[in-house]
Amino acid sequence: MPFAVALLCHPIGTFAALLATIVAALYAAQSQRFLPSFTAAAAGLLTLLAFLQVPPSAAGLALLCVGIVFLHAEFLWPTSGVAGLLGLGAVAWGSCLLLAAVPAQARGAAALLGALLLLAAVARTMRLRTLPP
């Protein structure tokens, strides 16, 4: 089996493809250029192919979306860090639900790493939004 196919057939590879899609889509929405949009579309197609092999948890995907909304709310309104903590918690819990087939230590490490990556991506896109052109 080719390495790329084996990577996408594993739950952590599928989760990494999903995170790459979300990060690329966030950056493409703020930069409004062709290359980030193309990258987001390509990563989205790879994620859909990976989800054919590893079916996702609907609750995990919903918590991931809610977490991203909370992370955006943290940077848009003064919430004193409450929305940021709720967002990180929702993203981490959704990641744990998506990685249910992985051993506990790897699941926790991947969920924490994914939550921090999404926090950094949202902070970066919000910074791009507030900078002058």
ZIPEVEN-V624971 format. One record per pair of residues at least 6 apart in sequence whose C-alpha atoms are under 8 Angstrom apart, sorted by the first residue. I is the first residue (numbers start at 0). J is the second residue. Records with the same first field share a line. If there is no record, write none. Layout:
# ZIPEVEN-V624971
I->J + J
This chain:
# ZIPEVEN-V624971
6->12 + 13
7->13 + 16 + 49
8->49 + 52 + 53
9->53
10->53 + 97 + 98 + 100 + 101
11->98 + 101 + 109
13->46 + 49 + 50 + 53
14->94 + 97 + 98
16->42 + 43 + 45 + 46 + 49
17->42 + 43 + 46
18->113 + 117
19->39 + 42
20->39 + 40 + 42 + 43 + 46
21->39
22->39 + 117 + 120 + 121
23->35 + 36 + 38 + 39 + 42
24->35 + 36 + 39 + 40
25->120 + 121 + 124
26->35 + 120 + 124
27->33 + 35 + 36 + 39
28->36
29->124 + 127 + 128
30->127
55->97
56->96 + 97
58->93 + 96
59->92 + 93 + 94 + 95 + 96 + 97
60->93 + 97
61->93
62->89 + 90 + 92 + 93
63->89 + 90 + 91 + 93 + 94
64->90
65->86 + 89 + 90
66->85 + 86 + 87 + 88 + 89 + 90
67->86 + 90 + 117 + 121
68->86
69->82 + 83 + 85 + 86
70->82 + 83 + 86 + 87 + 118 + 121
71->121 + 125
72->78 + 82 + 83
73->79 + 80 + 81 + 82 + 83
74->122 + 125
87->114 + 115 + 118
90->110 + 113 + 114
91->110 + 111 + 113 + 114
92->110
94->109 + 110 + 113 + 114
95->106 + 107 + 110
98->106
99->106
